[in-house]
Amino acid sequence: MPKLKTKRGIKKRFRITKSGKIHRARSGKSHLLTSKRKERKRRLRRAALVSKTQERMIKRMLPYG
């Protein structure tokens, strides 16, 4: 049986912690930042956890992650 391929786009966008949870970047931090308050931009810097449903799909696309 051939090796399973990792989805490269998923690998670049998500990080798996040692405990198996998946972190993602928050949306809204790339442009149009002048109209957003600094508190909001600071909150957007922090990573968010992925929901259980999405976690299962992402882990399927990262066979060796």
C-alpha angles and dihedrals in degrees: 000000000000124000118271115249122231116229100242096204091056092047091055096047103045137050124204116216124218090258091055100254118134124231124203134184118254119249124241099051103102107075144350088053098145092077093051122087119245091243090058093047090050091053090049090058092067120086121245129216121246120239120255092252094053091040091062092050093046093049089053090056092049102056095171099033 
